[in-house]
């Protein structure tokens, strides 16, 4: 046999002939087969460790839902930089607490105070919640006043996008609001921070000068009219901020003390005294107008409303001390604002 000639070989004798398979019928389904393929090992699922979250307290976010009236918008983040604990406010609504089973209206405010935290003194915006026990809203108005403003305004709350709204505890948030007989109402503000950029400066500042308004006509004869005026004397490089009591403080001694503490320069003493005198005149005028307003309101008041005012109570809540927040126990004060006066109890 020559080179390059292919030799035919037959495998019939070596291989068993496979039986012929029947032809596929129309639309017949053929099951896939893994015959001859190595089995793939199934990956074992890692054991999932369940993650547990602490159960929310029923009134845990109550203090955060209350709008801090009069706080500057750019300082709101400073208020919430700490995890303040208002468990004392929550406990007050439990059986045996001061607010248990009572109709309560809450509003917030902030108090800038020098407090110690982790060994350092720091001016801190302390959140405060005021609870008013009353069968009806204590007021539907807001006062707009600051030491920078020459005039005082009393306007409807809704003009400043504020209103009393029911607070819904966590356990009831799946229920329909209209079916709930809420006993807790909070002062809320619907003004969004995103809309502040388009707001005129004068309108913006009004929010920062707001004070919850209230008048108590039943205390006309025994009312402790506030004799304290807030002083913000605008000088460079730093303005003088203080409180002056025209009954307890002597203006001459008061000014000398500020000079001694290097808060006021000697050449600014007389202008400062004149500034304080003007603020005192404004304060006394406001007190006279308030007495007249109370007298008029008392004449027009029903006996039922009188009884409600007689039993109305104010409670002022500060955050409780925790390792994660500054200690405010030494700066608690009963004074709320010029309209509400002093709280019946500080918590």
C-alpha positions as CSV (number, residue, x, y, z in Angstrom):
1,X,0.0,0.0,0.0
2,X,1.4,3.2,-1.1
3,X,2.2,6.3,1.2
4,X,-0.7,8.6,1.5
5,X,-3.3,5.9,0.9
6,X,-5.9,6.0,3.8
7,X,-7.0,2.7,5.2
8,X,-10.6,2.2,5.9
9,X,-11.3,0.6,9.2
10,X,-14.5,-0.6,10.6
11,X,-15.7,-0.2,14.3
12,X,-18.7,-2.5,14.0
13,X,-16.8,-5.3,15.6
14,X,-15.6,-3.0,18.5
15,X,-18.6,-1.0,19.4
16,X,-22.1,-2.2,20.2
17,X,-24.6,-0.6,17.9
18,X,-27.0,1.8,19.7
19,X,-30.7,1.1,19.3
20,X,-32.4,3.6,17.1
21,X,-34.6,6.3,18.9
22,X,-38.1,7.1,17.7
23,X,-38.4,10.4,15.9
24,X,-39.7,13.4,17.9
25,X,-43.4,14.1,17.5
26,X,-44.6,17.7,16.8
27,X,-44.4,19.9,19.9
28,X,-42.9,17.1,21.9
29,X,-40.9,18.4,25.0
30,X,-37.5,17.0,25.7
31,X,-36.4,17.0,29.3
32,X,-32.8,18.1,29.7
33,X,-30.5,15.6,31.2
34,X,-27.4,16.1,33.4
35,X,-26.2,12.6,32.7
36,X,-22.5,12.6,32.3
37,X,-22.0,16.0,34.0
38,X,-20.2,16.3,37.3
39,X,-22.4,17.2,40.2
40,X,-22.0,20.8,41.5
41,X,-21.6,21.1,45.2
42,X,-24.4,23.2,46.7
43,X,-23.0,26.2,48.6
44,X,-24.1,26.2,52.2
45,X,-26.0,29.4,53.2
46,X,-24.2,31.3,55.9
47,X,-26.2,31.5,59.2
48,X,-28.0,34.9,59.4
49,X,-27.7,36.5,62.8
50,X,-30.9,38.3,63.6
51,X,-30.4,42.1,64.3
52,X,-32.4,43.4,67.3
53,X,-33.4,47.0,67.6
54,X,-34.6,48.5,70.9
55,X,-38.3,48.9,71.1
56,X,-39.4,52.5,70.7
57,X,-41.0,54.1,73.7
58,X,-44.6,55.2,73.1
59,X,-43.8,59.0,73.5
60,X,-40.1,58.8,72.6
61,X,-40.2,61.5,69.9
62,X,-42.6,63.8,71.7
63,X,-40.1,66.5,72.5
64,X,-38.7,66.4,69.0
65,X,-42.2,66.9,67.5
66,X,-42.7,70.1,69.5
67,X,-41.6,73.1,67.5
68,X,-38.9,75.2,69.4
69,X,-40.6,78.6,69.0
70,X,-38.3,81.5,68.5
71,X,-35.1,79.5,67.8
72,X,-33.0,80.9,64.9
73,X,-33.3,78.6,61.9
74,X,-29.5,78.3,61.5
75,X,-29.2,77.1,65.1
76,X,-31.7,74.3,64.9
77,X,-29.0,71.8,64.1
78,X,-27.2,72.8,67.3
79,X,-30.3,71.9,69.3
80,X,-30.3,68.4,67.9
81,X,-26.6,67.7,67.9
82,X,-27.1,65.8,71.2
83,X,-29.3,62.9,72.0
84,X,-31.3,64.7,74.6
85,X,-33.4,62.6,76.9
86,X,-36.9,63.7,78.0
87,X,-37.9,60.6,79.8
88,X,-39.2,62.9,82.6
89,X,-41.7,64.3,80.1
90,X,-42.7,60.8,79.1
91,X,-43.1,59.6,82.7
92,X,-45.3,62.6,83.5
93,X,-48.0,61.1,81.2
94,X,-47.9,57.7,83.0
95,X,-50.2,56.8,85.9
96,X,-49.1,58.9,89.0
97,X,-47.4,61.5,86.8
98,X,-48.2,65.2,86.8
99,X,-49.9,65.0,83.3
100,X,-51.6,61.7,83.6
101,X,-55.0,61.6,82.0
102,X,-55.1,65.3,81.5
103,X,-55.5,67.5,78.4
104,X,-52.1,69.0,77.7
105,X,-50.8,71.6,75.2
106,X,-47.0,71.6,74.6
107,X,-44.7,74.1,73.1
108,X,-40.9,74.2,72.9
109,X,-38.2,76.8,73.2
110,X,-34.4,76.9,73.6
111,X,-32.2,78.5,76.2
112,X,-28.6,79.3,75.3
113,X,-26.5,78.5,78.4
114,X,-22.9,77.9,79.3
115,X,-22.8,74.3,80.5
116,X,-20.1,71.8,81.1
117,X,-19.7,68.7,78.9
118,X,-16.8,66.2,79.0
119,X,-14.8,68.7,81.1
120,X,-15.2,71.7,78.9
121,X,-17.5,74.7,79.2
122,X,-19.6,75.4,76.1
123,X,-22.5,77.7,75.2
124,X,-25.2,75.2,74.4
125,X,-28.7,75.5,72.9
126,X,-30.8,73.7,75.6
127,X,-34.2,72.4,74.4
128,X,-37.1,73.1,76.8
129,X,-40.7,71.8,76.7
130,X,-43.5,73.7,78.4
131,X,-46.7,71.8,79.2
132,X,-49.9,73.7,79.7
133,X,-52.7,71.7,81.4
134,X,-55.9,73.2,80.1
135,X,-59.3,72.0,78.6
136,X,-58.8,74.4,75.7
137,X,-55.8,75.9,73.8
138,X,-54.1,78.5,76.0
139,X,-53.9,80.9,73.1
140,X,-54.3,81.1,69.4
141,X,-51.8,84.0,69.1
142,X,-48.1,84.5,68.9
143,X,-46.1,87.5,70.2
144,X,-43.3,88.9,68.0
145,X,-40.8,90.8,70.1
146,X,-37.1,91.1,70.5
147,X,-34.7,93.6,71.9
148,X,-33.9,94.7,68.4
149,X,-37.5,95.4,67.4
150,X,-39.0,98.7,68.5
151,X,-42.6,97.5,68.4
152,X,-44.3,94.4,69.6
153,X,-46.8,92.4,67.5
154,X,-49.5,90.0,68.6
155,X,-50.6,88.0,65.6
156,X,-52.7,84.8,64.9
157,X,-50.5,81.7,65.1
158,X,-51.6,80.7,61.6
159,X,-50.1,83.9,60.2
160,X,-46.7,82.4,61.2
161,X,-47.7,78.9,60.0
162,X,-48.1,77.6,63.5
163,X,-51.0,75.7,65.1
164,X,-52.0,73.3,67.8
165,X,-52.1,69.7,66.3
166,X,-52.7,66.4,68.0
167,X,-49.7,64.3,68.9
168,X,-50.1,60.6,68.0
169,X,-48.1,58.1,70.2
170,X,-46.3,55.3,68.4
171,X,-48.8,52.7,69.4
172,X,-51.6,54.6,67.7
173,X,-49.9,55.6,64.5
174,X,-51.6,52.9,62.4
175,X,-55.0,54.2,63.5
176,X,-57.0,56.9,61.8
177,X,-56.3,60.2,63.4
178,X,-59.9,61.4,63.4
179,X,-61.0,58.4,65.5
180,X,-58.4,59.1,68.2
181,X,-59.4,61.2,71.2
182,X,-56.1,62.9,71.6
183,X,-55.2,64.4,75.0
184,X,-51.8,65.7,73.8
185,X,-51.6,68.7,71.5
186,X,-48.3,70.2,70.3
187,X,-47.4,73.5,68.8
188,X,-46.4,72.7,65.2
189,X,-44.9,74.9,62.4
190,X,-45.4,73.9,58.8
191,X,-42.8,76.3,57.5
192,X,-40.1,74.3,55.8
193,X,-36.4,75.2,56.0
194,X,-36.1,74.6,52.2
195,X,-38.4,77.6,51.6
196,X,-36.4,80.0,53.7
197,X,-34.1,81.0,50.7
198,X,-36.9,82.7,48.9
199,X,-38.2,84.4,52.1
200,X,-37.6,88.1,52.7
201,X,-35.2,88.9,55.6
202,X,-37.9,90.7,57.6
203,X,-40.3,87.8,57.4
204,X,-37.5,85.4,58.2
205,X,-36.5,87.3,61.4
206,X,-40.1,87.3,62.6
207,X,-39.9,83.6,63.1
208,X,-36.8,84.1,65.3
209,X,-38.6,86.7,67.5
210,X,-41.7,84.6,68.1
211,X,-42.9,84.0,71.7
212,X,-45.9,81.8,72.6
213,X,-48.5,84.3,73.8
214,X,-50.8,84.0,76.8
215,X,-52.7,86.2,79.1
216,X,-54.2,85.3,82.5
217,X,-57.0,87.7,83.4
218,X,-57.8,86.1,86.7
219,X,-54.5,87.3,88.3
220,X,-55.2,90.9,87.7
221,X,-54.9,91.9,91.4
222,X,-52.0,89.5,92.3
223,X,-50.2,89.2,89.1
224,X,-46.4,89.3,89.4
225,X,-45.7,91.5,86.4
226,X,-42.3,90.9,85.1
227,X,-39.8,93.6,85.9
228,X,-37.1,92.1,83.9
229,X,-36.1,93.4,80.4
230,X,-33.8,91.7,78.0
231,X,-30.9,93.9,77.0
232,X,-28.8,93.6,73.8
233,X,-26.7,96.6,73.5
234,X,-25.2,96.7,70.0
235,X,-21.5,97.6,70.2
236,X,-18.3,96.3,68.6
237,X,-16.6,94.0,68.7
238,X,-19.2,92.1,70.9
239,X,-22.7,93.3,71.9
240,X,-23.7,93.3,75.5
241,X,-26.4,90.8,76.3
242,X,-27.9,90.7,79.8
243,X,-31.1,91.0,81.8
244,X,-32.0,94.0,83.9
245,X,-34.5,94.0,86.7
246,X,-35.7,97.6,87.3
247,X,-36.9,96.7,90.8
248,X,-33.8,94.8,92.0
249,X,-30.9,96.2,90.0
250,X,-29.3,99.7,90.4
251,X,-28.4,100.9,87.0
252,X,-25.2,102.7,88.1
253,X,-23.9,99.6,89.9
254,X,-25.1,97.3,87.1
255,X,-23.1,99.3,84.5
256,X,-20.0,99.5,86.7
257,X,-20.0,95.7,87.1
258,X,-20.2,95.2,83.4
259,X,-17.1,97.5,83.0
260,X,-15.3,95.6,85.7
261,X,-16.0,92.3,83.9
262,X,-14.8,94.0,80.6
263,X,-18.1,93.4,79.0
264,X,-18.6,97.2,78.6
265,X,-16.1,100.0,78.0
266,X,-16.0,103.1,80.1
267,X,-16.8,105.4,77.2
268,X,-20.0,103.4,76.5
269,X,-21.3,103.6,80.0
270,X,-23.7,106.6,79.5
271,X,-25.1,105.3,76.1
272,X,-25.6,101.9,77.7
273,X,-27.6,103.5,80.6
274,X,-29.8,105.5,78.3
275,X,-30.4,102.3,76.2
276,X,-31.5,100.4,79.4
277,X,-33.8,103.2,80.5
278,X,-35.6,103.2,77.2
279,X,-36.1,99.4,77.4
280,X,-37.4,99.8,81.0
281,X,-40.0,102.4,79.8
282,X,-41.1,100.0,77.1
283,X,-41.5,97.2,79.6
284,X,-43.5,99.3,82.0
285,X,-45.8,100.4,79.1
286,X,-46.3,96.8,78.0
287,X,-47.3,95.9,81.6
288,X,-49.9,98.7,81.8
289,X,-51.4,97.6,78.5
290,X,-51.5,94.0,79.7
291,X,-53.4,94.9,82.9
292,X,-56.0,96.8,80.8
293,X,-56.4,93.8,78.5
294,X,-56.9,91.5,81.4
295,X,-59.5,93.7,83.0
296,X,-61.5,93.9,79.7
297,X,-61.3,90.1,79.2
298,X,-62.4,89.4,82.7
299,X,-65.6,91.4,82.2
300,X,-66.5,89.3,79.1
301,X,-65.6,85.9,80.5
302,X,-68.0,83.0,81.3
303,X,-67.9,81.2,84.7
304,X,-66.8,78.0,82.9
305,X,-63.9,79.7,81.3
306,X,-63.0,81.3,84.6
307,X,-62.9,77.9,86.3
308,X,-60.6,76.6,83.5
309,X,-58.2,79.5,84.0
310,X,-58.2,79.0,87.8
311,X,-57.1,75.3,87.3
312,X,-54.6,76.0,84.5
313,X,-51.0,74.8,85.3
314,X,-47.7,75.3,83.6
315,X,-44.9,72.7,83.8
316,X,-41.4,73.4,82.4
317,X,-39.4,70.3,81.4
318,X,-35.6,70.2,80.9
319,X,-33.7,67.2,79.6
320,X,-32.5,64.7,82.2
321,X,-28.8,64.2,82.7
322,X,-27.1,61.4,80.7
323,X,-23.5,60.6,79.9
324,X,-24.1,61.6,76.3
325,X,-25.4,65.1,77.0
326,X,-24.4,68.2,78.9
327,X,-25.6,68.5,82.5
328,X,-28.2,71.2,82.7
329,X,-29.2,70.7,86.3
330,X,-27.6,73.9,87.4
331,X,-29.2,76.2,84.9
332,X,-32.9,75.3,85.4
333,X,-35.2,78.3,85.9
334,X,-39.0,78.7,86.3
335,X,-39.2,81.7,84.0
336,X,-40.9,80.8,80.6
337,X,-41.3,84.1,78.8
338,X,-42.8,87.5,79.4
339,X,-46.4,86.3,78.6
340,X,-46.5,83.1,80.5
341,X,-44.3,84.3,83.4
342,X,-43.1,81.5,85.7
343,X,-43.9,77.8,85.6
344,X,-45.8,76.3,88.5
345,X,-43.3,73.5,88.5
346,X,-39.9,72.8,86.9
347,X,-39.1,69.2,86.0
